[in-house]
Amino acid sequence: MPAKISNFLIKHRGVKATALIKWTESNPDWAEELKNALRDPDLFVRVVEGLASAIKQGAAAH
C-alpha cells in the first residue's frame, strides 16, 4: 500500500519524488499510520491528504 500511495502522491498531488524520499526518511512511521487508516475510508483520505500537505510544506521549508 505505501508504494501505491507514494505513486498517487507524485502523479496526482504534485509531490516531487525527491521531496517524498526526504520526507519519508524523516518520518519513518508514515507507512504504519497509513496502514492503520485503511479500515476507515474517511480517515484514510485525511491521512493521504495530510501526507501530501506535510511533504509539500517540508519541501517548501528547504
Sequence and secondary structure as in RCSB ss.txt:
>XXXX:A:sequence
MPAKISNFLIKHRGVKATALIKWTESNPDWAEELKNALRDPDLFVRVVEGLASAIKQGAAAH
>XXXX:A:secstr
 HHHHHHHHHHHS   HHHHHHHHHH TTHHHHHHHTTT HHHHHHHHHHHHHHHHHHHHH 
